[in-house]
């Protein structure tokens, strides 16, 4: 049963006050006041609706007490509605009351049925406003750009974001795979820095062949009449972001001519609109992002070396989801919390079997964006909790969404790689994934990995621990399953 709303009744006539109180007691928690002083003492933030006579005493010939209380109440609790009761000959005062913020006036003698209808409508509105306020508070708490996680890579990422945000001037280059949250980093820099009350302007520079001129207009704008279709002035993103943070994604897609103009802007902090003759100064913090190697682009001649050094002042790299697997539960619950705050799902938790599947899944290409999408998909069909049956089939079956496409992401850095370490890490990745999928049952995990017997799993981990002991620090779940890795023979019993 819903809690009763508190109704303040302000009425100087004792008989009327008792009649209203009795007639409305079944629907409201009644607070009674007989004059202006009592009404002020009784009025507080717990009052949901106010019902007040416009005349609060027989001697109130100047008709001020009811209006005074209305003004007093509205100045303190503007969202709490007031219904005014008035006699037939007080219509001018009723109009004044409406002008002062009263929601409704009702004539005396009061019809209780009419009064109940009016109060019920206002009460429902008050409750809806409270719900909206709760949703807004949740949305404020669950900011979409909040960086979630406590793994070492995420803690390092948060530290880097904080340094860039506090500085408020340094140019930041964010790199990382697709779906790792590069715009999230840019928004976090904006929201934590001194420019948070100024604009945040995100823009992607992904272009098609021959669109260099359009990108230039996007960045710097144009004057009216600059070209045939320029029927009015257009403001570019640099000008829109003045005072705030400008985020340019896909910076590696700029053509060489536009790169030269961007370099000039970074050197002088001034630019001209296309077709303009006036230098325009801007004060921004620039954050750029790319998922391609700008070093390679410089070597190939498709990206200007001078611009690269201007942009790469404070580099931040976003980790792959595979590198922060211990943060998957926190991320998944965070995304579910966002959906609940938006009123888009009734699901309030994720079952442990479903979470085990999410943790065991190989997030080849989609990274945190793919995890976000999968939680959204599951939440739309879940009732109280997200279970394994609500997750996409590829997660349930632990298979890549795009088959062998993940292999295309493999590259060898110019300084070379240590193949034995890569192979050891790959084995540990699959062993950990198999154990998670089997809920820690070693007697089942070895079968998923195609090993000869149940004890081969422990032997394989022992060999890797002996040749690459530092790798085990990245696999806390494995260390939980094999607490005796340092002993002569790790246990393989469940």
Secondary structure, 3 states (H helix, E strand, C coil): CCCCEEEEEECCCHHHHHHHHHHHCCCEEEEEECCHHHHHHHCCCCCCEEEEECCCCCCCCCCCHHHHHHHHHHHHCCCCEEEEEECHHHHHHHHHHHHCCCCEEEECCCCHHHHHHHHHHHHHHHHHHHHHHHHHHHHHHCCCCCCCCCCHHHHHHHHHHHHHHHHCCCCEEEECCCCCCHHHHHHHHHHHCCCCCCCEEEEECCCCCCCHHHHHHHHHEECCCCCCCCCCCEECHHHHCCCCEEEEECHHHCCHHHHHHHHHHHHHCEECCECCCCCEECCCEEEEEECCCHHHHHHHCCCCHHHHHHHCCEEEECCCHHHHHHHHHHHHHHHHHHHHHCCCCCCCEECHHHHHHHHHCCCCCCHHHHHHHHHHHHHHHCCCEECHHHCCHHHHCCCCCCHHHHHHHCCCCCCCCCHHHHHHHHHHHHHHHHHHHCCCCHHHHHHHCCCCCCCHHHHHHHHHHHHCHHHHHHCHHHHHHCCCCCCCCCCCCC
